[in-house]
Amino acid sequence: MRTQRRIALAAAASAALVLSVITATTTQADDAPTQADDAPTQAQTGGDSFVEEFDQPIDESFWFINDGYRNGEHQNCMFNADNLAVADGILTLTLDDTPLGGLDYSCAAMQTHQRYGYGTYETRMRVTEASGTNQSLFTYIGPYQGHPWHEIDVEVLGKDTTEVEINTWVDGVPSGGGPVDIGVDNSEEFVHYAFAWEPHQVRFFINGELVRTYTEPSQVPSINQQIFTMTWSTDMLTDWMGPFEYDGEPIITEYEYVAFTRAEEECQFEDSIVCDIDVEIPSSSFVDDFDTFDTNRWQRSNGWNNGPQQNCTWAADQATVAEGTLNLTFVEQATGDRDYACAEVQHRSRLGYGTYEVRMKGVEGSGVMATFFTWAGASGEQPSEAIDIAKLLGLDTSQVKLNTWRNNQPLDPVFADLPAPADQEFHDYGMVWSAEQLDFYLNGDLVHSITDEDKIPSQATNMFLNIWASESTPEMGEFVPPDGPLTMQVDRVAYTEPGDDCQFAESIACDL
């Protein structure tokens, strides 16, 4: 069976050719993001700890079984759901000569629907010696899901089953990888493989022994990923995997279990590497001064809009960074089916309770709005929720609007006066969010508090910064076409987890 525990969010070269195409993970496993992802992305603790012992049929609400496609022309087999089976506490992935989809061979793969982050990943697996094959446990996220390519690999190449290839990938660049001696022949006995992924390092273990560590930032992935088991073969990548040889007998990979243990949780079973090592829990706190545009942290909205009330289309080229400032621009430029282009960036990971801060300058213009807010879409029985930390209406730049939302309904809208117009000076806007109270700050001063828990959102959310315009939203005023581009400027964005030290001198977290 699979066991797992629920944890609340923070209060709440040839190898390159191979893996560059492991993006056909299907929309059932994870849709590319539109407004906000269905799950955390930038690496945190990720999904719940689990041990999958394969003593029951595959739970397809938890696992996605790859079927009817391959990951690219380098692969000479088609994923076939019939080549995956569970029996007697063993998951079996088979590569055989069953024709499928115009190819002579079938192979198998399975992946989690959920994405996982910092923690420890483990399996006991046995492989088959067969040149030209790759039998693996790995984690992956990439362009198919709308994210940079990050990956952590444990791969046994069938050409030599006494070695294992271990590697990491960050932004599509491998750390180097290369084989490590296993110490036994993995085709003759099961081997325990594990890797511990932390914010500052990735450690790999074989049968409990540390065999490789990556510590450079360019070697340590930072985005939550799905977990894969996979067996496949090639006729192309012979320099790496050897010439494919099939002797008429099925090539079988067996897994006794697959397990994930969140950072700083206790070990879940007797032989777990977690029983012998410490794995650091990460902090999500950060300060971004926009010296660059960090694509691991932020993504630009592009090619869509929020509905008929919006007279512009999000355009990635209208979100730029220069001289330590994020610039988001609204401009008359036919984009999509709209006459105007506008700009939005969203934080890639969901964040929970804590201190949120922005230093920004708005714009003047009737019908235009610049905002910093959080949003979580409706999911299951959970309603949509949002917090407007700073809504700057171009109609009246003397005020900032603050609000919370549930199911698209405003709960507590108020205005606070600004000491200088929003479009003329930078102001610091912030909130401190807990389950019991939501406090809004302006230039370091408390200006509004909400203590009614029915009006305080409770879901972890994504952060958004955007500028857009409307010709049908009363509070924004009658839309007046601007004489030229309107650019909101963002000097800094910060998030501080509850209990973490303040991160810069002016932070409101310093006084909590």
C-alpha positions as CSV (number, residue, x, y, z in Angstrom):
1,M,0.0,0.0,0.0
2,R,1.0,3.6,-0.2
3,T,1.2,5.5,3.1
4,Q,1.3,9.3,3.3
5,R,0.9,12.1,5.8
6,R,-0.8,15.4,5.4
7,I,1.3,18.4,6.2
8,A,-0.1,22.0,6.3
9,L,1.4,24.6,4.0
10,A,3.7,27.1,5.8
11,A,0.7,27.8,7.9
12,A,-0.9,26.6,5.6
13,A,25.9,15.6,-25.1
14,S,24.0,12.5,-25.7
15,A,22.5,12.4,-22.4
16,A,21.4,15.9,-23.1
17,L,19.7,14.8,-26.3
18,V,17.9,12.1,-24.4
19,L,16.4,14.1,-21.6
20,S,15.8,17.3,-23.5
21,V,12.7,15.6,-24.9
22,I,11.3,14.0,-21.8
23,T,8.5,16.5,-21.9
24,A,5.7,14.4,-23.2
25,T,4.2,14.0,-19.7
26,T,0.7,14.6,-21.0
27,T,-1.8,17.2,-19.8
28,Q,-3.4,14.6,-17.5
29,A,-0.2,14.7,-15.4
30,D,0.2,18.5,-15.3
31,D,-1.3,21.2,-17.5
32,A,1.0,24.1,-18.6
33,P,0.1,27.0,-16.4
34,T,-2.4,29.7,-17.4
35,Q,-3.1,32.0,-14.5
36,A,-1.6,30.1,-11.6
37,D,-0.3,26.5,-11.2
38,D,-2.4,23.8,-9.6
39,A,0.6,23.0,-7.4
40,P,3.6,24.6,-5.9
41,T,6.5,24.9,-8.4
42,Q,9.5,26.6,-7.0
43,A,11.0,23.9,-4.8
44,Q,9.6,23.8,-1.3
45,T,8.7,20.7,0.7
46,G,6.3,19.8,-2.2
47,G,3.8,17.0,-1.9
48,D,3.1,14.8,1.1
49,S,5.5,12.1,2.2
50,F,4.6,8.7,0.9
51,V,5.9,5.1,0.6
52,E,4.4,3.2,-2.4
53,E,4.9,-0.5,-1.7
54,F,3.1,-1.8,-4.8
55,D,0.9,-4.3,-2.9
56,Q,-2.3,-3.0,-4.4
57,P,-3.4,-2.1,-8.0
58,I,-1.9,1.2,-9.2
59,D,-3.9,4.2,-7.9
60,E,-4.3,6.2,-11.1
61,S,-5.4,9.3,-9.1
62,F,-1.9,9.3,-7.7
63,W,0.1,7.8,-10.6
64,F,-0.2,8.5,-14.3
65,I,0.7,5.6,-16.6
66,N,2.3,6.7,-19.8
67,D,0.6,5.2,-22.9
68,G,0.6,5.6,-26.6
69,Y,3.5,8.0,-27.2
70,R,7.3,8.3,-26.9
71,N,9.6,11.0,-25.8
72,G,11.2,11.6,-29.3
73,E,12.7,9.9,-32.3
74,H,15.7,8.8,-30.2
75,Q,13.4,6.4,-28.5
76,N,12.7,3.2,-30.5
77,C,9.8,2.1,-28.4
78,M,6.3,3.4,-27.6
79,F,5.1,3.7,-24.0
80,N,2.5,1.0,-23.5
81,A,0.3,0.8,-20.4
82,D,0.0,-2.9,-20.8
83,N,3.8,-3.1,-20.2
84,L,3.4,-2.0,-16.6
85,A,2.1,-4.4,-13.9
86,V,2.0,-4.8,-10.2
87,A,2.1,-8.2,-8.6
88,D,3.4,-9.7,-5.3
89,G,4.6,-6.3,-4.1
90,I,6.7,-5.5,-7.2
91,L,6.1,-2.9,-9.9
92,T,7.3,-4.3,-13.2
93,L,8.2,-2.2,-16.3
94,T,8.7,-4.3,-19.4
95,L,10.4,-3.5,-22.7
96,D,9.4,-6.1,-25.3
97,D,8.8,-6.7,-29.0
98,T,5.1,-5.8,-29.0
99,P,4.5,-3.5,-31.9
100,L,2.8,-0.2,-31.1
101,G,2.3,3.1,-33.0
102,G,4.4,2.0,-35.9
103,L,7.3,1.0,-33.8
104,D,8.6,-2.5,-33.3
105,Y,8.9,-2.3,-29.5
106,S,6.9,-1.3,-26.5
107,C,8.3,0.1,-23.2
108,A,6.8,1.5,-20.0
109,A,6.8,4.5,-17.7
110,M,4.8,5.9,-14.8
111,Q,4.8,9.3,-13.1
112,T,3.2,11.1,-10.2
113,H,0.5,13.6,-10.9
114,Q,1.8,15.6,-7.9
115,R,5.0,17.6,-8.0
116,Y,7.5,17.2,-5.2
117,G,10.2,19.4,-3.8
118,Y,13.0,19.3,-1.2
119,G,13.2,16.0,0.6
120,T,14.5,12.5,0.0
121,Y,13.6,10.2,-2.9
122,E,14.2,6.4,-2.7
123,T,13.7,3.1,-4.5
124,R,14.9,-0.4,-4.5
125,M,15.1,-1.6,-8.0
126,R,16.5,-4.5,-10.1
127,V,17.3,-4.2,-13.8
128,T,17.9,-6.4,-16.9
129,E,21.3,-6.4,-18.7
130,A,20.5,-5.3,-22.2
131,S,22.6,-2.8,-24.3
132,G,20.7,0.2,-25.6
133,T,18.3,0.5,-22.7
134,N,17.8,2.9,-19.8
135,Q,16.1,1.9,-16.6
136,S,15.5,4.6,-14.1
137,L,14.0,6.6,-11.3
138,F,14.2,10.4,-11.8
139,T,12.4,13.7,-11.2
140,Y,11.6,16.2,-13.9
141,I,9.9,19.5,-14.7
142,G,10.3,21.4,-17.9
143,P,9.0,23.5,-20.8
144,Y,6.0,21.3,-21.4
145,Q,4.6,22.4,-18.0
146,G,5.6,26.0,-18.7
147,H,8.8,25.9,-16.5
148,P,12.6,25.8,-16.9
149,W,14.0,22.3,-17.3
150,H,15.1,20.9,-13.9
151,E,15.8,17.3,-13.3
152,I,17.5,14.8,-10.9
153,D,18.5,11.4,-12.4
154,V,19.3,7.8,-11.3
155,E,19.7,5.8,-14.5
156,V,21.1,2.3,-15.0
157,L,22.2,1.7,-18.6
158,G,21.7,-1.9,-19.6
159,K,25.0,-2.1,-21.3
160,D,26.7,-2.2,-17.9
161,T,24.5,-3.0,-14.9
162,T,27.4,-2.6,-12.4
163,E,27.3,1.2,-12.9
164,V,24.6,3.8,-12.4
165,E,24.5,7.3,-14.0
166,I,23.6,10.0,-11.5
167,N,23.1,13.6,-12.6
168,T,21.2,16.9,-12.1
169,W,20.0,19.4,-14.6
170,V,19.3,23.1,-14.0
171,D,17.8,25.3,-16.8
172,G,18.5,22.5,-19.3
173,V,22.3,22.2,-18.4
174,P,23.6,19.0,-16.9
175,S,25.9,18.9,-13.9
176,G,28.1,16.4,-15.6
177,G,26.8,13.1,-14.5
178,G,28.8,10.1,-15.4
179,P,28.8,6.6,-14.0
180,V,29.3,5.5,-10.4
181,D,30.2,2.0,-9.5
182,I,27.3,0.3,-7.8
183,G,29.4,-2.3,-6.0
184,V,27.2,-5.2,-7.2
185,D,25.5,-6.3,-10.4
186,N,22.1,-4.6,-10.4
187,S,20.8,-7.2,-12.8
188,E,21.5,-9.9,-10.2
189,E,20.1,-8.2,-7.0
190,F,18.0,-5.3,-5.9
191,V,19.8,-2.0,-5.1
192,H,18.7,0.8,-2.8
193,Y,19.1,4.2,-4.6
194,A,18.4,7.5,-2.9
195,F,18.9,11.2,-3.3
196,A,18.4,13.9,-0.8
197,W,17.5,17.3,-2.4
198,E,18.0,20.4,-0.3
199,P,18.2,24.1,-1.2
200,H,22.0,24.1,-1.2
201,Q,22.9,20.5,-2.3
202,V,21.8,17.2,-3.8
203,R,23.3,14.0,-2.3
204,F,23.2,10.6,-3.9
205,F,23.3,7.3,-2.0
206,I,23.7,3.7,-3.1
207,N,22.8,1.0,-0.5
208,G,23.2,3.7,2.2
209,E,26.6,5.0,1.1
210,L,27.1,8.6,-0.1
211,V,28.5,8.4,-3.6
212,R,28.1,11.9,-5.1
213,T,27.2,15.5,-4.0
214,Y,26.4,18.5,-6.0
215,T,26.6,21.9,-4.3
216,E,27.1,24.6,-6.9
217,P,23.9,26.7,-7.4
218,S,24.0,25.8,-11.1
219,Q,23.9,22.1,-10.1
220,V,21.0,22.2,-7.6
221,P,17.5,22.3,-9.0
222,S,15.0,24.7,-7.5
223,I,11.6,23.9,-9.0
224,N,9.2,21.2,-7.8
225,Q,9.1,18.1,-10.0
226,Q,7.2,15.0,-10.8
227,I,8.6,11.5,-9.9
228,F,9.1,9.0,-12.8
229,T,9.9,5.4,-13.1
230,M,10.8,4.6,-16.7
231,T,12.3,1.9,-19.0
232,W,13.1,2.6,-22.6
233,S,15.5,1.9,-25.5
234,T,17.2,3.6,-28.4
235,D,18.8,2.9,-31.8
236,M,20.3,6.4,-32.0
237,L,22.1,7.2,-28.8
238,T,24.6,4.3,-29.1
239,D,27.7,6.3,-28.0
240,W,26.0,6.7,-24.6
241,M,23.7,3.7,-24.2
242,G,25.4,1.2,-26.5
243,P,23.8,-0.5,-29.6
244,F,20.3,-1.8,-28.9
245,E,20.2,-5.6,-28.5
246,Y,17.0,-7.5,-28.1
247,D,17.5,-11.3,-27.7
248,G,13.8,-12.1,-27.8
249,E,13.3,-12.1,-24.1
250,P,11.5,-9.2,-22.3
251,I,13.7,-6.6,-20.6
252,I,12.3,-6.1,-17.1
253,T,12.8,-3.5,-14.5
254,E,11.5,-4.2,-11.0
255,Y,10.8,-1.8,-8.2
256,E,10.1,-2.9,-4.6
257,Y,9.0,0.6,-3.6
258,V,9.2,4.2,-4.4
259,A,9.2,6.7,-1.5
260,F,9.4,10.4,-0.9
261,T,10.0,12.0,2.6
262,R,9.6,15.7,3.0
263,A,12.5,17.6,4.3
264,E,12.8,17.4,8.1
265,E,10.2,14.6,8.5
266,E,11.1,11.4,10.2
267,C,12.1,8.3,8.3
268,Q,9.1,6.2,7.2
269,F,10.5,2.7,7.0
270,E,13.4,0.8,8.5
271,D,15.9,0.9,5.6
272,S,15.2,4.5,4.6
273,I,18.3,6.7,4.2
274,V,16.3,9.3,6.1
275,C,16.9,7.3,9.3
276,D,20.6,8.1,9.0
277,I,20.8,11.6,7.6
278,D,19.4,15.1,8.2
279,V,17.6,16.9,5.3
280,E,17.2,20.6,5.8
281,I,13.8,22.2,5.5
282,P,13.8,25.1,3.2
283,S,12.7,28.6,3.8
284,S,10.6,30.3,1.1
285,S,11.7,33.8,2.3
286,F,13.3,35.9,-0.4
287,V,14.0,39.5,-1.5
288,D,14.1,40.3,-5.2
289,D,15.7,43.6,-6.2
290,F,15.3,42.8,-9.9
291,D,19.0,43.0,-10.8
292,T,17.9,40.4,-13.3
293,F,14.6,38.7,-14.2
294,D,14.8,35.4,-12.3
295,T,12.9,32.8,-14.4
296,N,13.1,30.3,-11.6
297,R,11.0,32.6,-9.4
298,W,8.8,34.5,-11.9
299,Q,7.0,33.7,-15.1
300,R,5.5,36.2,-17.5
301,S,1.9,35.9,-18.6
302,N,1.7,35.8,-22.4
303,G,-0.9,35.5,-25.1
304,W,-4.2,35.5,-23.1
305,N,-6.3,37.8,-21.0
306,N,-8.6,37.6,-18.0
307,G,-11.9,38.0,-20.0
308,P,-14.0,40.6,-21.7
309,Q,-13.5,43.2,-19.0
310,Q,-9.8,43.5,-20.1
311,N,-9.1,45.4,-23.3
312,C,-5.6,44.2,-23.6
313,T,-3.7,40.9,-23.9
314,W,-0.8,39.9,-21.7
315,A,2.4,40.2,-23.7
316,A,5.7,38.8,-22.3
317,D,7.8,41.5,-24.0
318,Q,6.0,44.2,-22.0
319,A,7.6,42.8,-18.8
320,T,11.2,43.8,-18.6
321,V,14.0,44.4,-16.1
322,A,16.5,47.3,-16.4
323,E,18.7,49.0,-13.8
324,G,17.2,47.2,-10.9
325,T,13.6,47.8,-11.8
326,L,10.9,45.6,-13.1
327,N,8.9,47.5,-15.7
328,L,5.4,46.4,-16.6
329,T,3.9,48.4,-19.5
330,F,0.5,49.0,-21.0
331,V,0.7,50.1,-24.6
332,E,-1.4,50.5,-27.7
333,Q,-0.3,47.5,-29.7
334,A,-2.6,45.0,-31.4
335,T,-2.0,41.8,-29.5
336,G,-4.2,38.7,-29.7
337,D,-7.8,39.9,-30.3
338,R,-7.2,43.2,-28.4
339,D,-5.9,46.6,-29.5
340,Y,-3.6,46.9,-26.5
341,A,-0.8,44.9,-24.8
342,C,-0.4,44.7,-21.1
343,A,2.0,43.0,-18.7
344,E,1.8,40.6,-15.8
345,V,4.3,38.5,-13.8
346,Q,3.4,35.8,-11.3
347,H,5.5,34.1,-8.7
348,R,6.0,30.5,-9.6
349,S,5.4,29.0,-6.2
350,R,2.5,29.3,-3.8
351,L,3.3,30.9,-0.5
352,G,1.3,30.9,2.7
353,Y,1.1,33.1,5.8
354,G,3.8,35.6,6.3
355,T,4.9,39.1,5.3
356,Y,4.5,40.3,1.8
357,E,6.1,43.6,0.6
358,V,6.5,45.6,-2.6
359,R,8.1,48.9,-3.4
360,M,6.4,50.2,-6.6
361,K,5.2,53.1,-8.6
362,G,1.8,53.2,-10.3
363,V,0.5,55.0,-13.4
364,E,-2.0,57.8,-14.0
365,G,-4.9,57.1,-16.5
366,S,-8.6,56.6,-16.3
367,G,-9.5,53.0,-17.0
368,V,-6.0,51.7,-16.1
369,M,-4.9,49.8,-13.0
370,A,-1.5,48.6,-11.5
371,T,-1.7,46.0,-8.8
372,F,0.2,43.7,-6.4
373,F,-2.0,40.9,-5.2
374,T,-2.2,37.2,-4.3
375,W,-4.6,34.7,-5.9
376,A,-5.6,31.1,-5.6
377,G,-8.1,29.6,-8.0
378,A,-11.0,27.4,-6.9
379,S,-10.0,23.7,-6.5
380,G,-12.2,20.9,-5.4
381,E,-14.2,22.3,-2.5
382,Q,-11.8,25.2,-2.0
383,P,-13.1,28.5,-3.3
384,S,-11.0,31.1,-5.2
385,E,-9.3,33.5,-2.8
386,A,-7.4,36.7,-3.3
387,I,-5.8,39.6,-1.4
388,D,-5.3,43.0,-2.9
389,I,-2.1,44.3,-1.2
390,A,-1.9,47.3,-3.4
391,K,-4.5,48.2,-6.1
392,L,-3.5,51.4,-7.7
393,L,-6.3,52.9,-9.8
394,G,-5.1,55.3,-12.5
395,L,-8.3,57.2,-12.1
396,D,-7.2,58.5,-8.7
397,T,-3.6,58.2,-7.8
398,S,-4.0,59.7,-4.4
399,Q,-5.2,56.4,-2.8
400,V,-4.4,52.7,-2.6
401,K,-7.2,50.2,-2.5
402,L,-6.9,47.2,-0.1
403,N,-9.2,44.2,-0.2
404,T,-9.8,40.5,0.3
405,W,-11.9,38.2,-2.0
406,R,-13.5,34.8,-1.9
407,N,-15.4,33.3,-4.9
408,N,-14.7,36.6,-6.8
409,Q,-16.7,38.5,-4.1
410,P,-15.1,41.4,-2.3
411,L,-15.0,41.0,1.5
412,D,-13.5,44.1,3.0
413,P,-12.6,46.9,0.5
414,V,-11.0,50.0,2.0
415,F,-9.0,52.9,0.6
416,A,-5.9,54.4,2.3
417,D,-4.6,57.9,1.4
418,L,-1.1,58.2,-0.1
419,P,1.3,60.9,1.0
420,A,2.2,61.5,-2.6
421,P,0.5,60.4,-5.9
422,A,1.1,56.7,-6.7
423,D,2.5,57.6,-10.2
424,Q,4.9,60.2,-8.9
425,E,6.7,58.4,-6.1
426,F,7.6,54.9,-5.1
427,H,5.7,53.7,-2.0
428,D,6.2,50.6,0.2
429,Y,3.0,48.4,0.4
430,G,2.8,45.4,2.5
431,M,0.7,42.9,4.5
432,V,1.3,40.6,7.4
433,W,-1.0,37.6,7.0
434,S,-1.9,35.0,9.6
435,A,-5.0,32.8,10.3
436,E,-6.3,35.3,12.9
437,Q,-5.4,38.6,11.4
438,L,-4.5,40.4,8.2
439,D,-2.7,43.7,8.5
440,F,-2.0,46.1,5.7
441,Y,0.9,48.6,5.7
442,L,1.8,51.7,3.8
443,N,5.3,53.0,4.0
444,G,5.8,51.0,7.2
445,D,2.7,52.2,8.9
446,L,-0.3,50.0,9.7
447,V,-3.3,51.4,7.8
448,H,-5.9,48.6,8.0
449,S,-6.5,45.4,9.9
450,I,-9.0,42.5,9.4
451,T,-9.7,40.3,12.3
452,D,-12.9,38.6,11.1
453,E,-11.6,35.2,10.1
454,D,-14.4,34.8,7.6
455,K,-12.8,37.6,5.6
456,I,-9.2,36.3,5.8
457,P,-8.1,33.9,3.0
458,S,-6.6,30.6,4.2
459,Q,-5.1,29.1,1.1
460,A,-1.5,29.3,0.0
461,T,-1.5,31.5,-3.1
462,N,0.6,32.8,-6.0
463,M,1.8,36.5,-6.0
464,F,1.0,38.6,-9.1
465,L,2.1,42.0,-10.3
466,N,0.3,43.5,-13.3
467,I,-0.9,46.5,-15.3
468,W,-4.0,46.4,-17.4
469,A,-7.0,48.4,-18.6
470,S,-10.8,48.0,-18.9
471,E,-13.6,49.7,-20.8
472,S,-16.3,48.1,-18.6
473,T,-15.1,48.1,-15.0
474,P,-16.9,51.0,-13.1
475,E,-14.3,51.4,-10.3
476,M,-11.6,52.0,-12.9
477,G,-13.5,54.9,-14.6
478,E,-14.1,55.5,-18.3
479,F,-11.2,54.3,-20.3
480,V,-9.2,57.1,-21.9
481,P,-6.6,56.0,-24.4
482,P,-3.2,57.1,-23.2
483,D,-1.0,59.3,-25.3
484,G,1.8,56.7,-25.0
485,P,3.0,53.7,-23.0
486,L,2.1,53.6,-19.3
487,T,4.7,51.8,-17.2
488,M,4.4,50.7,-13.6
489,Q,7.8,50.2,-11.9
490,V,8.7,47.7,-9.2
491,D,11.8,48.3,-7.2
492,R,11.6,45.3,-4.8
493,V,9.4,42.4,-3.9
494,A,9.9,40.4,-0.7
495,Y,8.3,37.6,1.2
496,T,9.2,36.6,4.8
497,E,8.0,33.4,6.3
498,P,6.6,33.5,9.8
499,G,9.5,33.3,12.3
500,D,12.2,34.2,9.8
501,D,14.4,37.2,10.4
502,C,13.7,40.3,8.5
503,Q,15.7,40.5,5.3
504,F,16.3,44.2,4.7
505,A,16.4,47.3,6.9
506,E,13.1,48.8,5.9
507,S,11.1,45.6,6.1
508,I,8.0,45.6,8.3
509,A,9.0,42.1,9.4
510,C,11.8,43.8,11.4
511,D,9.2,45.1,13.8
512,L,7.1,41.9,14.3
